[in-house]
């Protein structure tokens, strides 16, 4: 909208002193991959533990089930299935394949949708991206600095090697800087004004400390309110930070973890913890945290095969069971009452809610503009301000994902997805997903405080329920759960609540009217090979 986006509805006056917004996004961090989960990672995240202790924890926070749709939802305030940015990673029965953005894909968030930094610009904010983009880069118009960010420093694709910053799929350098002003380091960018794109020359190593030290400089303190979108790769695969990080402080913890993949995951999470501390320390020393809102969240659930854990939640990344989208999140702010520290907000909260929440906080009267835009996100600011008080939460419904799939075998079309209203959750035509492997570490626990509730449902080491509803990850079917009574999605109640099933199916049919075909299936490739352009640039960048 700062660049004249089609969604501009007019601008009421911004707040007199809007806070700096620091949004820290982890990548694939599981429900059980933090110290305060109280399990095998206890002590791995001491700084994040302290941040969370001073924050309001969002206990019912949901995101999308995969990287690209989660980031699109955050930036647009819209369900990805309404923008074509959803992932087709649910029903293998229907012949679907995962559809996160690949390095050579030519699609991205459609230009008709304004993004969070463009909205925030109307409230006087200057926005900066550090880290992962992953919502489109084939053309210059899709780059962060064309979508409202004054500067960007990081990578455009799904993942890279932590040390060399080479991509996993093409082996090409993916470490870029797109500075639009003189705010950021300029070591291989001769321009101090005007948009530019270049590759980072001294690429080896971890760079969060460098970003933090930049903010330590008094000349770096922004003169306008700051939106810093800090999108870490940790703890996303690959697992390789050993050459740059001292892990001696957690040697004792690592020695108690017998699985090597889980040890590697602990190292990546510990590295995330250390880098967040350096970042926040630098921001604090620069005065940015005098007037601020800080959010920490994960983009989605983890891949369990890489040592990460959703225990005790069911499922993982790519799927609409709780482990794929119910993630850890907290928020703290100098604007929140001091009594909010170390409290929790249990109201339903979705990743699309951040955009209207920030805008209401920074821009009094923006709710009228929000209504005209018909965003899917709802403002949670007033609810957070009175999190300890009783009252109705602003969000009453959540659509996890919605997708149509045409079978490659019989050409039939299936609608699949998931929806929640209140405590009830319905999953329609989802592949069956199970729980984390309950190895020796978990066999002795058997759900801890929930043993009385679930003592008849004892797990084997293969993650199968003894006499349970689901015994393989290839059975596509539907489920109904009461999450208040069954947060781990063990007891399917669909056979005893047929009216609820009809209600939720009808509700998903209503949402289907706004369903867009995934852009990964509709955008016709130009046939232009990006490699010559990448070779000329020296890294991955726009080629169309």
N, C-alpha and C positions, 0 to 999 in steps of 0.2 A: 504494500500500500504506500510505502514511502516513495516508491517509484511509479506511482500512478496506477496501481493494480485495479482490476475491475471490481473489486469488492468494496472500495472506499465508499462509506456511507456518511461522511462528515465527521468532524472531530470536536467534541466538547473539550473544555479546558483540562489540561493534565493537572495532576496533583502538584502542590507547591514544592514538595520535596520528596519525589518518588525514590524508593530505595534501590540500591544496586541489587541486581538479581544474579545469583551464582547458581547455575544448574549443573550438577555433577551427575553424569550418566555412566554407570558401569555397564559392561557388555557381558551378557549371559551369566550374571551372578545369581546363583540359586538360593532358595529359601533357607537352606542349611549351610550356606557358605560364608557366614559372618560369625564373629565371636559371640555376639549376644544371643545367638541361637542356642548356646549352651551345650554344644555337642563337641565334635572332635576339632573344630576350628576355634575353640575358646582360647583367647590370647593371640590369635593371628591378626586381629584387626583392632589393636588397642586405641588407635586414634579415631577410627570410625565409631568404635564403642563410645568414646567420650563425646563425639559429636551427637550421636543418637541420644545419649543421656541428657544432653542439653536441648533436646528437640521435642517436637510432637511426632510420635511415630504413627504412620498411616497403616493401620493393621488390616484394612480392607482395600489396599491399593492394587489396581489391576492395570496391565498394559496389554499390548498385542503379543502374539505368540512367536514372533520372528522379527529380526532386526529391521528390515526396510519398512514394513508396515508400522512398527512401533515408532520409529523416528518420524514417519509421515504423519502419524496421528498426533504426536507431540507438537510438531511444527504447524499443522493446519488446524488443530482443534476439531477434526472431523474423523469419523470412522473411516478406515482405509477402504472398506468395501464400497463407500460412496464416491471415492476419488480414483478408483482403479488401482490403488496401491496395496491392496490386500495380497496375502500370499496364498497360493494354491497348494497347501502342504498338509491337508487334512485327510482326504479319503483316497487311499490307494485302491480301495475296492472300486472306486469310480475312475481310476486311471490317472489320478492327479500326481503332479510332481512339485517339489519345493520350488518356489519362484522368488527367492530373494534376488536382489539386483546383482548381476554379474558385472565384471569389469568392462566387458564389451557390449553390454546392453545399451540401447539407445533411448530408453524410456526413463522417466523420473516424475517427480511431483508435477502435475500439469501447471503450466504458467498461469492459468486462470485463477488459481488459488493463491492468495497471499499467505505468507508464512509469519510465524511469531515475531521475528525481528522487524518485519515490515509494519505489523500492528504497533509494536512497541515504539517504533520511530515516531509515530504520531503523538506519543506521550513524552517525546524528547530523548529517548534512549539511543545510545550508540551500542551496537551489538558486535560481538566477536566470537568466532568459533575456533576452538582448539580440539583437534582429534578427528573422530570418525564422522563422515558425512553420509554416504551410502543411500542417497535418495535421488541420484541422477547427476551425471557429469559428461554426457556425450557432447553437449553443446555448451558454449559459454553462458547461455541464458539460464542453464540449470545449475551453475556453480553457486556456492554460498554467497560470494560477493555480488551476484546478480539477484539474490533473493533476500536482501536486507542486511546481510552481515558486512560491516565495514572492513573486516579482515578475516582471513582464515589461515590456519596453520595446522596441517595434519594430512590425512589421507582420505581419498574419495570413495574407496571400495569397501568390501566386506571385512577384510582382515589382511594383515601383513605380518612379516617376521618382525618381532619386536626390536631386534638389534639392527638389522640391515635395512628394514623398511621396504623389502621386496614383497610383491604380492604373492599369494599362495597359488593363484590359478595361472598367472602368466609369467611370473618371475621378473616382472618389471618394477622399477623403483616407483613407489607410490608415497611420496612425501613432498607435499606442495605448500607453497605459501601464496596467498592471493591477497596482498595488502592494498587497501584503498586509501590509506593516509599514512602519516609518519609515526603512528602510535607503536608499531611493532618492529622487531629487529629487521634490519635491512641488509644483511650481510651479502646477499647475492641478488639484490634488487636495487638498481640504481635510482629508481623513481621514489620520491617521497610523497607525491600526490598522484591521484588518478589510479584507476584500477589496473592491476598487473597480475600476471600469473607466472610463476617460476618454480623450479625444483629446488629443494633444500640441498645445499652442497655438502655440508658436514653432517651426513645423514646418520652415521652409526651412533647408537646409544639411545638412552631414554631421556626425554626432553622436558618433562614436567618441571624439573628444578629450574631449567632455563626460563621457562615461562614465568614461574614464581619470582625469580630474581628480577625479571623485567618489571614486574609490578612493584618491586621494592623501590624502584627509582621514582623520586618525587615528580620528575618530568613525565612519568607514565600515568600518573593519577588522572583519570578522565575528568573533564570539566562538565560533562553531561552524565546523567545516570547510565550505569553500565549494565548490559546484559551479557554475561559470559556463559557460553554454552560449552562446557568442558566434557567432551565425550570420549572417555577412556576406552581403550581396547580391552583392558583387563576385566575379567579373567578369561576372555575368549581364547580359544586355541589359536596358535600353537603355544606350547609351554616351554619357554626358553629365556627366562630373565637372569639366569645364574651369573653371567659374566659381568653384570652391572649392579648387582644388589648384594649386600651383606646379609645373609640369612642366619648369622650366628645368634641373634636374639630369639629366634624361634626354633633353634636346634632341638631343644627338649620336646617341643610340641611335634615337630616333624618325626622324631624318633618313635612317637606313639602311634603314628599313622603307618600301617603296614602296606597299604596299597600304593604303588609307585605313582600311578596317575593321580591319586588323591593328594600325594605329597606335592606333585607338580602344581596342582590346582591351589594348594595352600600357599605356595611360593608366589603365584600370580596375584592372589588376593592380598597377601602381605605387601607385595610391591605396590598394589593399588592403595593400600592404607598409608604407606610411607609417602607416596607421591601426592595424595590428597592433603596430608599434613603439610608438606612443603608448599603446596599451592595456597592453602588457606593462611598459612603463616605469612607468606609474601603479601597476600591481599590485606591481611590485618595490619602489617607494618606499613603498608601504603595508605591506610585509612579507608580502604574500600569497605571494610566491615563495620564502620561506624554507623552506617545506615544501610541495612541489607536484608535480603531474604536468601537463604541457602537451602537448596533442595538436593537430596541424594536419593537416587533410585536406580534400578536396573532396567535395561531396555526390554528384557524378556527373561523367561526361565532358561536353564542351562541345558547343554548336551551332557547327559550323564556319562557318556562314553569317554569324556575327557576329564573325568575325575571330579566333576562338579555334582552337586546334590540338591534335590528338591525335597528330601526327607523332612517331614513325613507326608508331604503332598503327593498326589498321584500325577503321573505324566511328566512331561518335560517340554523343552523348546519344540515348536512346530505344532503343538496340539492344544486343544481348548480345555483339557483337564487343568486343575488348579496349578499344577507344577509348571505349566507353560506360560502363565500370565499373572499369577498371584505372586508378587515379588516384594522384596523389602524396600521401604521408602520412609523417609522422614523429612521434616521441614523445620527450620528454625529461623527466627527473624528478630531484629531489634524492635520491630513493631508489635510483636506478640506480647501478651502479658507475661511478666516474669514467672507467674505460676504455671505457665504452659510447659516449662522445662520438665523433661522426664515424664511426660504424659502421653496418652495415645488418643487418636481420633479413629473411631470405629466405623464412621460413615463410609458408604460405598464411594470410592474415588477412582476415576479412570484417567489414563494418560492424556486424553483429550481435554481434561478439565484445567490443565495448567495454563493454557492460553487465556481463557476468560478469567481465571483466578488472578493472574498477573495483571491483566488489563483493568479489572475492577479495583485492584489495589492501587494501581498507578494513575488511573484515569477516571475520576468520579463522573458518574453519569454514563459510563460506557455500556451499561447493561442494555440501554435502548438500541445502541448500535449492534450489540451482540444478537439481540432478537431479530433484527433485520437481516443479519447474515445467516441465520439458521444453522449455527454451529451445533455439533453434537456434544461438545464440552459444556459443562455448567460451572459457574463460579463457586468455589469452595471457600472464598476468603472470609466471609462472615462466619461460616461454620468453624474455620480454623481459629478465628479470633475468640470464639467462645466454645472451644472444643470440650471444655470440662462441663459445660452446661447441657442440660437435657434439651431435646427438641428434634424435629425431623431433619434428616440429612437432605441436602438439595438434590442428590442423585437417587433415584428409585429404581432405575433400570440400567442394565449393562448388556450390550451385544458383544460377545467375545469375538466372533467373526461370522461372516456369512458368505457363501460361495455357491455357485452353480457349477456342476460338472457334467459333461457329456461323456458317457462310457465309450471307450474305443472298441468295445466288443459288440454292443447291441444298439448304440446310438441313443440310448435313453438318457434323460436329464434328471439329475438328482440335486435337490437343495440340501446343503448341509451347513451347520454352524452351531452356535450355542448362545444362550441368553440367560440372564439372571434378573429376577425381580424379588426384592426383599431377600429372604433366606433361600428361596427356591431357585434351582439351576436346572436347565434342560439342555441336553446335548443331543443333536439330531444328526444321525448318519456319520458319526465320528469313528475313526479306527480305534479299536480297543488299545488303551495304553495302561501300563501297570505302575508299579512303584519302584523306587530305588532298590537295587539288590540288597536284601537284608542279610548281610554277611555276619560273621561272628560278632562284629562290633555292635550290630543291632539286635541279634537274636536274644541277648540278655535283657534288652530294654522292653521290647514288645509294647511299644506305644506309651511307656511311662505312665503318666497320670491318667491315660485313657484305657488302661488295661481292663477296668471293670466294664467299660462300655463295649470293648471289642474283644473280650477274652474268647469268644466263640469263633473269632476270625483270626486264627494264628497263621502267620505267613511262613512259607517254606523259603529256603535260600534262593529259589528260582523266582521269587516275587509273585508267586501264584497264590491266590486265595484257596485254602482247603475247602472244597465244595463251593467255591465262590462263583461269581457271575462271569468272570473273564479269565481265560487261561492262556490267551495268546495275543500277540500284538498284530494280528492279521484279521481279526473279526470286526467288521464295521457294523455298528448298531447304534442304539439310542439309549439315553439314561436320564433319570430324574433324581435329583439329590436335594435333601434339605441340609444346607451347609451349616446351619446353626447347630444341628444335632449330629451332623456327619461331615465335618470339614475335610475329611480325607477321601470322600467319594467312594465309600465301600458299599453302602446299601442302596441299590437301585430300587426306587419306589414307583417306577412307571406303571407297574401292573396294578397298583392299588390306588392310583390317582389319575384315571383316564380323562377326567374333566380338565385337570391341569395340563395334561399333554395336549389336548385340543386347543386350550387357551394359548400355550406357548407356540404351537405350530401356526396358529392364526396370527400371532404377534410377529413371528418371523416372516410370514407372508406379507405383512404390512411393510416391514423393512425391505423386503425383496423388491418393492416398487422403486426403491432408490439404488438398487444394486447396479454397479458398473462392472463390466467384464475386466478382469485384471489386465493392466497395460502390457504386462509381459506376454500376454496372449494376443493382443490386438495391434501393437505397434509393429509395423512392417520394417524390417531391417533395410537400411539403405544399400547394404553391400559394400560400404566403404571400410577398408581395413584400417583399424586404428593404429596398428603397429608402426607404420612409417611416421605418423605424427608423434607418437610416444618416443620413438627413437630420436626424433629431432628435438623434442622438448627435453629429453633426458628423464622423463618420468611420465606416469599416467596423467592425462589431461584431456580436455575436449578435442574432438577430432572432426566434428561436423560443422 
